[in-house]
């Protein structure tokens, strides 16, 4: 809900969950977890969106002027509707509130295994944020004080001015957000089957966020433009001599251009993914479209909107990364309780690199 450039909707909703099932005394009990997030704005739309009534009653506030960049036109044609509101309400990014709630449960599980997930804005409205030095851990407490969630005070002031400029012009802005997960154990995912590769699963999940048009892992597209010697991360043992088993198997990379993923599997280095969000498609100075009712040229529909939601998309990205990682953890380590999951995890970590330790310590053959 935070972030400079958000609209009036943020003042309406509280976005607090109500537990309906699956939790007792602060612990999950194995049954499905159900949460309810009440949509307080529903009261303003109850007559328009009511389940009962006749088609004639729905003419009020009907949307027949589809917005370029939104699901409006394709949706009404695909599903044979006369009112784009049937499409735009379900295509709204409001649906991500439920996924953020589910992601919070996944994040809580990952915290038990030392995983921290945070995000920050790396560009907004064409203004690039300058990064100096390593990112702090935990990440979010260090960045949430910024209204646009950046570390660079100079870029922050320029971004705020750019948002004000776009608002005055009735325009919208996009940007890029980086999500970082630290403490992730080596070996989540698999190289053996295409559908188990973790980078593919992450990309698919993150691309499902409304308005996201691109996903990069580590260096991303930059890796395609430079030689391999500037891309691949050199490997070192964590200590001299035999590697010491641990969450990284006793090894580490001297850089992390791969973003913590190689061959569809986590390397034990920080997982780094970026998402690119296009400008929101509802403009207060609307673009030209066609009125579906008359067939005439018209201005696209304009309703309450944000100038930008880039600072908030990082929070959504964190939740979805948590869901993918938690699923991969359960696949790897399984179990019917947290204690069993932890035992399986600890046994796996204890064995990482163990074979290589034995080979190194084996007496030389005569």
Buried (B, 14 or more C-beta within 10 A) or exposed (E): EEBBBBBEBEEBBEBEBEEEEBBEEEEBEEEEBEBEBEEEEEEEEEEBBEEEEEEEEBEEEBBBBBBEBBBBBEBBEEEEBBBBBBBBBEBEBBEBBBBBBBBBBBBEBBEEBEBBBBBBBBBBBEBBBEBEEEBEEEBBEBBBEBBBBBBBEEBBEBBBEBBEEBBEEEBBBBBBBBBBBBBBBBBBBBEEEEEBBBBBBBBEBBEEBBBBEBBBBBBBEEBEEEEEEEBBBEEEBBEEEBBBBBBBBBBBBEEBBBBBBBEBBBBBBBBBBBBBBBBBBBBBEBEEBBBBEEEEEBBBBBEEBBBBBBBBBBBBBBBBBBBBBBBBBBEBBEEEEEEEBBEBBEEBBEEBBEEBBEEEEEEEEE
